[in-house]
Amino acid sequence: MHFSIAGIALWALAATQGVEAHYRYSKLIVNGRVTNDWEYIRENSNFIMPTKQFLQPSDDFRCNSGSFANAGRTKVHKVNPGDSIGFRLWNGGKILHPGPTTIHMSRAPGDVRQYRGDGDWFKVQETLICRAPGRYLADTDWCSWDQPDQTFTLPRDTPPGQYLVRVEHIALHGAQSGDTEFYFTCAQIEVGGNGNGRPGPLVKIPGLYNSNDPALRFFIYGVPSYPYTRVGQHTVWTGGQYGGGGGGGGSSPAPAPAPGNGGTVPLWGQCGGEGYTGPTRCAEGTCKVSNQWYSQCVN
């Protein structure tokens, strides 16, 4: 495998963080009010450990292992469209792994406490990069870095009913070897009002992501940027009437060709890999294959 010296050093540093950076979401936040641990969130049996069922996800990928056993004793929080809804990490934790966050919702056919999440899901929030990278993409460039909470505004057109709300952080520090980590859990809410929107695109879980999605296989160290605009094929629903049909998670859209240099790639930039459609000619050095999903210009 061929990575930059800086990339190898950063990857090694990330690898030493180990379990110290593991976490789980336990508190629901509604309009700034923080609720108790597991009051409105289904407690799971995975504790602070990540899920790595990326290649062969199971039904546990919906709300985490053991969570449905606690659904009946978990309360349902009443909310209204336009409310601020958030999740806080357990025991004062903060996210100390680099990677994106997403929040999805799924409407229950009846009592959400009896709902396994086997219906349709739609995305209502996603964060990627918040700070402009320097020479190399840094862990601190991710919006989620060092944050205890993930929050979104419930779209004003959200139809009334009971829902599961699934928060997720995706840690990419080991993504290049298929060791992508997922930290997620589900809250139970009841949406009031008379919203008449049609959420979408709709996805199923499992099936949220493609196991070959290059955005979830990307080697993030020693590169100038993260070239993807979302994870998965589905976009965020912000309200209104979604006009498309249902669809699977699929792969993230391929990055756009890099501008300038006559369509060449700068040193240490990505120049190939499954799903990549950008330029493949290196402005400096040669394009070397690191793995199935990533090739890099090295000297």
N, C-alpha and C positions, 0 to 999 in steps of 0.2 A: 504494500500500500504506500502511496506517495502523498504525504501531506507536508505543508510548510513546517519549518522548525517552530515558528510561533504557534501554529495550530496544534502541534503535538504537545507543546508545553502547556497551552491552555486546556487541552483535553485532559492531560495528566492531573492538572490542578483540580479540575471538575471531578475527576474520578475519586480523588481523596476525600471529597465532601461526604460521600457515603450516606448512611442512614441519618446523619445529622440534618440533612436537608429534606427529609421526608415529612409529610404532613397530611392532614385531612380536614375537610370542611365539616363543621359541627353546628354552627349558629346561623340562623336565618336573620336577615336585617330587612325591616320594612319601614320605609320613610325615615331612616336613621335610627329606628328603635331596634336594639340588639336583643334577640330572644335567647333563651337558655340552650345549652348544649342538648342536641337531639330532641328538642321540644317539637320542632316542625320538620326536622330532617331525619330521614331513616338512618339509624345507626347500622353500620355494616361490621362484618367480622374481620375485615382486612387491616384494621387498626391504621397505622400510618404508612403501611407498605404500598407501593405502587402496583398497579395491574400491568402486566406485560403480555396480555393475551392479544397481541397485535396481529399475529399471523393466523391464529385460530380463536377469534373472540367467541364468547358464549353469551347466554342470556344475562350473566352477571355483569356484562359490559353496560347494561342499562343503568343500574343504580348501585352496583358493587355487590360483592359476595355477602350473603347473609342478610341483606337489607330488607327483603320482603318479609322475613320472619318478624321484623319490628314495625311493619307498616301499620298494623292495627292499633298499636299503642302510641303511634306518632300523631300529633294534632294536625289539623288542617287550618292554615292561616287565611283569613279573608282579606282580599286585596281588591283594588279597583284599577281599571286601565289608567295609565299615567302615573301610577305609584312607582316609587323607587324600591327595587328588590335586590338584595345582596346576600352574599355568603361570607362568613368569617371563618378563618382557620382555627382549629382547636388549640387550646393551651397557649395562646399568644404567639402562634407560629407565623412565619412569613415565607413566601415563596423564594427559595434560594436555588432554584434550577432554572435554566433558560428555556423559554418556549412559549407558545401561544396559549390562550384561554378561550373557551367557548361556553355558552350557555344555551341549552335546548329546552323546549317544552313539549309535552305530550298530553293531550286532553283525554281524560278518563271517560269511558262510556257511562259511568255511574259514580259510585263511591271510590274516590282515589285510594282509600286505604285498602281496597281489594284489587287494585289495578297493578298488574305486573309490568306495565310499560311495553306491551307487545303491539301497540298501535302505532300510529304515525307520529313522528317527531319533526319539529322545525327549529331552526336556529334563530335566536333573538339577540345574541351578543357574540362578538369575537374581538380579541386583541392580538396584535402581533408586535410590531416595532414602534416605539414611541420616541426614541432619540436617534438622531442622525449618527450613524457609525463613523468612527474615525478611520484609521487605516484598515482596521479589522473590526468585524462585528464583535461586540462585547456582550457578556451576560447582562450587564446593566442597561443595554439598549432595549431589552424587551419590556413591554408595558407592565407585565406582571411582576417584574423583579422586585424583591424586597417588600411586596405588598401583602397585607393580611386579608384583604377583602377583594371580592369581585362583585360588581354592581351593574345593574342595567335598569332601564326604564321600561315598564310593561307597556307595549304598544297600545295606543288609545283605541284601536279597532279590535282588540283581542275579544273573541266571543266569550260569553259567560260560561261558567262550568268549572269543574274541578280538574286540576292539572298536576302532573309531575314536572318539576323544574330541575334539570340536571346541570350542575356546574362541573367544569372539567379544566384541569391544567395538564398540558402535554409537555413533558420534559424531554428535550432533544439532545442532552449532553452525550448520550450514547446511541443516537439515532443512526449513525453511519453503519453500525453493525447490526441493526435491527433491534436494538435494545431500547426502543422508545418506551417511556414510562407515562402512564395515565393515572391521574389522581382525580377522582370524581365521586359525586354523591347526589342524592335527590331530595328535594323538599316537596311538601304537599301543600298546595294552595287552592283556594276557591276564588275565582274571578267573578266579581259582580258587574253591574252595569248592563248596557245593551249593545256592546260592540258587535258589529256585523262584518268584520273583516274575514278574509279567507287566507289563512297563513300558508306559507310555502316558500321554497320547495319542501316537499315532505320526504322523509327518509325513515328507514327502519333501523333498529338496534337489536341484534348485531347487524352489520352492514353499513354502519355509519361512515367508515373509511375503507379505502382499498389498501390491502396489505402492501401493495407496490407503490403507494402514493409517494412521489419523490419529495414532497414537502415534509413528510414525516420520516424520511430517510436521509435528510440533508446533513452533511458534515458542517457544523456551524462554526468551527474554529479555524482561524487563519484565513477567513474569506472576507471580502469587503462588505457584503450585505447578505440579507436573506431575500432571495429573489421571488418569493411567492406571496400572493395577495390574500390567500386564505388557505385553510386546511379543509380537505374534502371538496367535492364538487359543488355542494349546495351553498347558497348565499344566505345572508342575514335577512330575516323578515322584519320590517319596521312598521308594518301596518298596510292597510289597503287590501285590494283583491289580487291575490297572486294568480296569474293567468296561465302558468305552466302546469304540466302534468307532474305526477309524482315521479320520484327518481331515487336511485340509490346514492350512497355517499360518493362512490367513485374516487377518482384521483383529483388532486388540486390542479388548477389550470397551470399549464407550463409557463415559465417565466418568459417575459418579452425579451427579444434580442437586445443585448447591451448596446447603448448608443455610442457613437464616436468610434474612432480608430478604424474606420472602414469595416465595421462589423467584426472586430477582433476582441479577444478577451485579455484583460490585464493579468499580470503575474499573480498567481494564487487564486485566480477566479475560476468559476465552473466553466468547463468547455465540453461537457458531454454527460451522458447518463440516461437511463430509461425515463422517458417523459420529457426530457429537456429539448427545447427547440431553438435555443439561442445560438449565437455564433460559436464555432468550434475551432477557429484559427487563433492561436495564441500570439499576442503582440510581443511577448517575450517568453522564452522557454519553450517547452513542448507539452502537449496534452497527454497526461498519463491517467490511466484507468485506476481508480481507487477501489471501486466496487461496482456492482450492477447499476447503482443509481447515481453515481457521482464520479466524474473525471475532472481533473484540476490541472491548470497550467503551472508547471514547476520548472525550475532551472537546474 
